[in-house]
Amino acid sequence: MAVGLPQSLDYGLVNATYVSEEGILNVTNYGNVKINLSLSGYAVNEGDGFAMNCSLGGNISINYEKYNLTDSNPGSLSLSQFEASYVNLTSSPKVREFNLNYRQDDTQNEAINSTYWRIYVPVGVGGTCQGNIVFGAVQDAE
């Protein structure tokens, strides 16, 4: 099992009390078995309960960074739309069904699926924020 992802996801400028625009991370399966994903996140230290640590004070809680593994929801969203359309990232790894097929052609990396991400910025958080999303590959039972 082997997966590839971009090195970073930039949510851009997001004001407090707003939800970011949707960011897309494409996951490539370089291996030879169908996979699901194990996902977790942290700001500074694994298990810290935060998604982001910010330069002008404050942290963004892990439950404010969310993902959707099947559907894109482009455009601006309210907090309630965001809550209804995305799943919370957690501090401990959670295996999620992703059903990413294995590579069929050794000369191409065609086994790619998109994941969709957003973050909500609460009051009291500012500056440049940085965090970590941990992706893991788990063999699909099929």
Order of alpha helices (4+ residues) and beta strands (2+ residues): beta-beta-beta-beta-beta-beta-beta-alpha-beta-beta-beta-beta-beta
